[in-house]
Structures are given as C-alpha cells and as structure tokens.
Amino acid sequence: MSNVPVVTAPAAKVKEHKLSLKEKVSYGFGDFGNGFMFDLGQIYLLKFFTDVAGIPAAFAGSIFLVSKLFAAVTDPIVGSAIDYRKKIGPRGKFRPYLLFGSIILAVMTVLIFVSPDVSVTWKLVYAYASYMLWGVAYSFVNIPYGSLGAAITQDAEDRTALSAFRQIGSLGALLITSVIVIPILVHFDNVHIGYPAVMGMMAVIGIAGFMICYRNCKERIIVREAPKEKLSVMSVFKCFIGNKPLLTVVFMTIFSISAYNIKSAMLVYFAQYNLNNAELMSYMSFIIIGSSFLGVLFMPKLVKRFGKKQTVMIGFAVSAAADALNFCLPSNVYIFTALASIAFIGISIPNGITWALVSDIIDYGEWKTGERKEATTYSLFNFSRKLAQSLSGFLSGIGLSVIGYIPNASQTKGTLIGIKGLLLLYPAFALACAMLIIGLMYKLTDRQHAELVQDLHHAKP
C-alpha cells in the first residue's frame, strides 16, 4: 500500500471463516425483502400520485425531491446513532434492526399508498409527511442491513458472493413486483382500495425476507466499543471527507442510481402510452429483469478475471450503449425489450459489485483511522443513493410536466418522444458519466484491499 501510512490501532480480531451457501443465500433474502417495500415506491408511487391521488406531476416530483433529500440528511444521523451505541446485545449490532424495523417499514409502505378524500393541498401534505416518515423507517432497516455485509466476512471471494446474492435478491423482488402488481390491481374495482391492499401483500413478503436474513446470518467482525471520538456533525463529515474511495463511489452512485430508478419509474408510462398497453409492462419486466440475472451469475467470474473496478466499467458501458441505441430505434415492443434486457444485464453488474466496494471501503476507513464505523460509512454511501433517488423522482415528475404529459389521455407525438427520452436517453448519459468517474477516480484496487486487511489482522491487540 502507498500514500497512506499503516495504522496499528486496535482492530477487530477475525477468525478466518468461509461462508456457507445457506448464509450467502440468506443474506440475499434481506435485499429480496427490502425490494418488496422499496421497489413499490420507485415503480408505482409516482403513477399513484398522478393518476390516483390526482396530484399534478410537477408537485408529485417535488414530493420525491424533498422527501429523499430529507432522508439523505437523516441517513448519517441514523448510521452514527447505530455506530455509537454503547451496548451491543447477543443478537449483534445490526441484526435486531432487521427484526423490528422491517415491521414498521411494512406498515409505512402501505400508508404511502393511501390517498385521503381531501383537497389536493391536504393530499400533498399527507403525501409529504407519510413518505418522509417512510424514509426514516427505511433508513433504520436498510443501513443496518447494508452494514451487516461488512460484519459477516472480510474474505474477498465471499464478499463478492454476498454482493451477487444480494443483487439476485434485489432483482428477484424487482422482477416479481414489476410483473404481478398491475395484474392484481386490475381486479380491484376501486383503486383507492386496491393500491394499499396490494402493497400490504407485498410488504408481508418483505418482512419474511428480512426474517430469513436475520435468522441465518452471523456477525463475525464486531467492534463492541463505540468510537472514541465524540459524535458530532464534524466527526461524520471527517469520516466522509477523509475516505477518498467513499467519495468516489458516492459521486458514481448519484449518476448510476438516478439512471436505474428513472428507468423503473418511466417504464409503466412507456408501456401504457408508447406501446398502447399498460399490461405489457408485466411481460416486458419479466424478460428484461429476468435477463439481468445473467449479469449477476457471471459477476463473480468477471470480478475474478478483471477485478471489481474494471468489471464495473464494463457493465456501465454495455448498459449505456444499449440504452442509447434503443432510443434511436423505433418503439417496437420486441426491439425495445431485447435492448432493454441487454441494458439491465449491464447495469446489474455494477449495481451488485457496489456492495462489495462499500464493504472494502469500510475496511479502508478502519485501516486509515483505527476506528471501524460500518453504519456511518454505509449511511454516507446511502446518502448518495437518496440524492440519486430524489433526483430521479424529481426529474420524472418535472420531466412529465415539461413534455406535456396528461394523465389517462392520448399523448402528443412530442410527449411520447419525451417519455422515451426520460426512459432511455437520460440513463445512457448518466451511466456514461458513472463509468468515467469510477475509471478515473477510484484508486482502491483489489490487491491494495487484500494488503490492508492483512494489516488489520496483524494489528496489535
């Protein structure tokens, strides 16, 4: 290692341990459960706001912007609160949050799909309040879950495997929620009842996924003493600024996740208006998201051959090229589905590897400072995801307004092109930017990470 002096401060003692297949799969079930609550908001909430609640598109977009920015600010607070807990019980540092927090998150998932019979102004108030509270509940589940990966193992191959199974879980949830929600909804005569009822069904599955993860995963890298530095805004800021690999991944994620989420939000509009059949979304999603499992399955082999950084760049390049080409070609369901599948295969690879990068970055932070702050580091990474989510939600809402979208009506030719551009052109641009950022700025190689882990293992007790 170069540039940064080796720190020999106390570190967690770790017994070498290879993870069982059961534990790897169970960890993936955490993101499976997570997706059954998170993906609903990303895919259907904007449509619910505009077409069911009757909130104008621009105002609906502002709900995502403000609520996600609020969640982005609260994430470091939540992460630091977890890291600075003075007592860690027998269940571990992170697992208890999966057990109890998932139930609260499920309830909030149903409540954000409720539209009170009041004026538009009060609907906006309710939407803001419920979605902001949902964001806080999500932070108290997602941050411990994301931090858990770094506490399970420091083995490079096992971490890649955990990331792969996590991405499989995420894609599995996205596939199922994309395919079955609309077909179930159409059986309800009253969508005001249908939406919360269906989301309640999905949320129960989400709780079950988190329970499987809780029962079968074990925390092995545990620092039972809280960081010595007093918790403050400055301590969180120093953790952020002092970790250059973290800064790079945060910057990259703003582009990559905003691209991923805007694609998810706009697909239902594209199916309904550009392809004239909203139910096509279920079939297209099944093929598109199903195809992306191929990327995840090959991810460990690609990482072994090219390393994490190069594999991430390859994935971004494939996805950006496929989206750009898809925008230029006619809106044919077969051509669109084929190219969209290639794009999702591409983006699923860096999205999966990112979790392994964050675990490596947590080790880097401990190696550099002598203090292990998993939840704080992960929450700062999550901060970038929330910024990206707010950006994608805002762009979707504002974009629909700018292109002249009118709910439940025939759209003009210009509006149809605009929907296609939001779905494909912005993601192509954003993913190209993400590729350049990781390629030019990320300096923590797999070899350097292996060396710093050895330094941590040999640190004085």
N, C-alpha and C positions, 0 to 999 in steps of 0.2 A: 504494500500500500504506500501511496505517496501523497504529499500535500498536507495531510492531516496527521498530527502526532498520535501515536498509540496511547490510549488511556488505560491505565491499570487499576482503575477504581473497581470496587466490588461489583460483581455481576452475578446473575442467577446461575447456580450450578445446574448443569443439564446432563442427565444420563442419556447416552445415545440410544435412540429408540426408533425402530421402523414402524410406521403406522400400518394397521391392518386395513384391509379393503372395507370392512364394515365401518370403521371410523371415518375413512375418506368419504364414503357414500353418505354417511350420516351428516357430515359437515355440509355436504351439498344440499341436503334436505333443508338446512337452515335458509339458504337462499331460495329454495323452492317455496318454503312458507312465506318468506319475505315477499317474493314476487306476487303471491296471491293477494297481497294487500297493496303493495307499491304499484304494480303494473296497472291495476284498475284505475288509479288516478292518472297515470300517464297516458293511457289509451282512451279512456271513456269520459273522464271528468270534464274536459273542455266541451265535448259533444253534449254532455248532460247540462252544463251551464247554458250553452247557446240554444239548444233545441228543446229542452225540457223545462228548465227553470226560466227561460226567456230572458236571460241576461245578455245584453249586447256583446258582440265578440270582443271589441276593444276592452271593455270592462272585465270580461271574463279573462282575457290575457293578463290584465293587471293583477287579478287575484293570484295567478301563478307567480308573477314577478315579485309582488310584495311578500306573499306567504313564504316563498322559497328563500328570499333574502333574509327574512326573519329567522327561518330555520337555519340558514347558513351562519348567522350570528350566534344562535343558541348552541350550535354543534360543539364549538370549542369549550363552551361553558359546561355542557354535559360531559364531554370527554375528560376535561380536567377534574370534574367532580368525581368521576369514576376512578381516575388515577390517584387522586389524593384521599381516597377512603383510607381511614386509619386501620380498620379491621377487615380482614378477608375471611369469610366463613368457610365451612367444609365444602360448600358447593363450588368454591372458586371465586375468582374476581369478576368474571364476565358471564358465566352460565346462568346465575339467578335472574339476570335481566331478560333472558330469553324465556324463562319460565313464567314470570309475572307480567312483563311488559307486552308480550305478544297478545294477551287477552285484552288489555286496554287498547292496543293498536287496532285490534279487530273491531271493537266497538266504535272507535273513531272512523274506521273505514266505512262502516255503514252510515254513520251520521253525515259524512260529507256528501253522500248521495241522496240526502233528504232536501226537498225544496218546500219550505213553508208557504202557505197560501197567504202571502202578504205582498206589499208593494215591491217593485224592483229594487228600491233603495234598501229596504229591510232584507230582501233576499241577498243583496250584496253584503250587508253587514253579517248575516248568518254565514254566508259562504266564506268570507274572510276569517271570521272567528273559528269556524269549525275546521277549516283547512290549516290554519296556523296551529291549532291545538293538535291536529293530526300530525303535523310536522314535528312537534315536540315529542309526542308519543313514539313516532318513528325513530327519532334520534336515540331514545333510551333503549331501543331494541337493536337498531342497525349498527350503532357504534360498538357496543359490546360484541355483537356477532362478528363484525369485521376485525376487531382486535383479537378475537379468540383464535383466529388462524395463526397469528404470530406466537401465541402462547401454547399451541399444540406441538409444534416442532420447529427446529431450525435447519433440518435437513433439506437441501436444495431440491432434490427429486420429489420428496414428499410434499414440499410446498407447491411445486408445480402441479402435482397430482391434486392437492386440495383445491387449488385455483381452477383446475379443469372440472372437478366435480361441482365446485361452486357455480361455475358457468353453466354446466349441464343443468343444475337445479334451477338457475335463473331462466335459462332458455325453456326448460320444461314448463315452468309456470307461465312464461310469456306465451308459449305455444297454446297451452290449454285455455288460458283466459282470453286469448285472441280468437280462438276457434269457437268456444262454447257460450260465451256471454250473450252475443247477439241472438243466436238461435233460441236461447232460453227466454230472453227478454221479449221476443215477438209473441210468446204465448200469454203474455200479460196484457189484458185489455187496457189497464191503467198503468202507464209507465212510471207514474209517481209512486206507485206501489212496487212495480217490477224492479226498478233500479235498486232500492235498498234491500229488497228480498234477495235478489241475485247476488249482490255484493256481500250479503250476510252469509250465503252459502260458500262463496269463495273464501271469505275470512275464516270460516271454521276449518277449511282445508289448510289455510295459512298457519293457524295455531298448531295443527297436527304436525306440520313440517318442522316448526321450531321445537316441539316436544321431542321429536326423534333426534334432532341435533343435540338438545340438552342432555338426553339420557345416555348417548353413546360417545360423546366427545369428552376428552380429558385435558385439563390444563396442566402442562408439564413445566413450562417456563414461567414461574411465578415469583415476582418480587413482592414480598409481604410487607415491606416498609414503604411508606409514602415518600415521594421525592423530598429531599431536604430543603430545596428552595421553596420559599413561601409562595402559595398560589396567588397569582395576580395577573392582570392583563399583560404586564411586561414579561412574565415567565412564559406565558403562552406564545407571545409574539417572538420571544427569543428562540423557542422551540421551532417556530415556523421559519424564521429568517436564517437560523443557524444550520438548517438542513437543506443543502442545495439540491440533492436528489428529490426531496419532497417538493420543493418549489417547482422543479421541472415537471414532475408528474401532475401537480396541481394545475399548472398552466396548460399542459397537454389535455387534461381531463375536461377543462372548460370547453374546449373545442369538440372533443370526441363524444362526450355525453350529450351535449346540446344537439349534435347531429343525430345520435341514436334516438333521443327522445322525440325530436321533432318528426322523425320518420314514423315513430309509433303513433303519435297523435294525429298525423295527417293521412294515414292510410285509410281510415274509415271514410274520410271525406272523398278521397280519390276513388274508392270503390263505389260510393253512392252516386257521385256526380260525373266523374270522368268515364267510369265504366258502366254507369247507369244501373248498378245492382249492389246495394249495401251488403247483401248476404254473401257476395263474392269474397268479402274480407275473410270470412272463415276459411274458405278453401285456399285462398292465396296465403294466408298466415300459416296454415298447416304445412304448405310446401316450403314457403320462404324460411320460416323459423325451424321447421324440421330439417331443412338442408344445412342450417348453420351448425347443427350438431357435428357435422363432418369436420368443421374447423376445430371444434373443441377436442374431438377424438384424436386429431393429428397434432394438436398443440404440444403435448409432451415431447413427441418425436422432433418437431420443428425446433423447439427450445433446446433440445439436446444437441442438435446439429448446428444451429445458427446462434444460439444464445437468446436471452429474453429480449434484448433491445432490438436486434435485427429482425426477430420474428414479429415484434410489434409493428415495425415499419413495413414489413411485407403485408401484414393484414390491412393496415391503413391504405396502402397503395392499391391493393386489389379492390377494396370497398369503394374508394373514391373514383376509380376508373369505371367501375360498373355503374355507379350512380350517374356519372356524367354522360355515359353512353346511353343509359336508359332515358335520360331527359331529352336527348336529341332524337330518339326514335319515336315513331307513332305510339299512341296509347292503346296498344293491343294487349289483352289480358295475358296471352301466352309469352310474348316478348318481355313484358313487364315482369311477370313472375319469375322467368328464368334469370334475368339480370338482377332482380331484387334478391334472389336466392344467393347469387354469387356475392353480392354486396354484403349480405348478412353473414355468409361464411367468412368473408374477410374481416368484418368488424367484430365478430365473436371471438376471434383470436386475441387481439389486443385487450378487449374487454375482460377476457379471462386472465391474461397474464398480469394485468394491472394489480390484481390482488396479491400476487406473489411479489411484485415490485414493492408494494406497500409494506409487506412483512419484512422484506430486505431493508427497507428504509427505516423501519423501527429498530432493527439491529444496528444500523449505521448510527442512528441517534444515540443509542446506548453506548456504542463504541467511542463516539466522539465526546460525549458529555459525562459518561459514568452513571447516568440515570436512565432507567427504562420507562418510557411513557407511551405505552401502547395506545391507550384510549385517546390521549391528547393528540398523538401523531395521526391516528386514524381519523379523528374528528376534523383535523385540519385538512386532511385529504377529502373527507366528506364535505367540507366547506366548499371545495371546488365543484363537487357534484351538485350541490344545492344551487350554486351560482349558475351552473350549466342548465339545471332543470328550470330555474327561474327564467333564464334567457330563452330556452326553447318554448316554454309555455307562453311567455310574453310575445315572442316572435310569431308563434302560431296564431294567437289572438289578434295581435296588431296586423299581422300579415293577411289574415282573412278579412279584416276590415278594409285594409288598403286595396285589396284586389276586388272588392265589391261583393263579397260573399253574402247571400241572403238565405237564411235557414229554410229548409224544406221547400225550395223553389228551384225552377230551372235556372242554371247559371249561364252567364255570358261566356263567349269564347275566351275573352281575356281572363275571366275569373278561373276558368278551367286550366289555362296555362299557368296562372298564378298558383293554383293548388298543386300542380305538378312540380313547379319550381320550388315551393316550400318543402315538398316531399323528397326531392332528388337533388336540386341544384345547390341549396344551402349545405346539405350533408356532404356533398362532394367537395365543396370548398373547405368546410371545417375540418374534414378528415385529412385533407392535404396539408393543412396548417399543423394539425396534430402530428403528422408524420415528420415534418420538418423540425418541430420542437423537440421531439424525443431523439431524433437523429443528431441534432446539433448541440443539445444542451445536457443530455443525460450521461453522466460520466461514471456511474457506479456499475462496473462490469460484474459478471457472474464470478470471475476469478477474484476480484477485489473483495466481493462479499464473502466468499469462502475463507479468505485470509482474515478478514475482520472477525468472523465467527470463531476462528481458531484463537485469535487474540482474546476474545471474550471468555472462552472456555479455560484459557490458561491464566486469566487474571487472578491476582491474589485474593483469597477469601477474606 
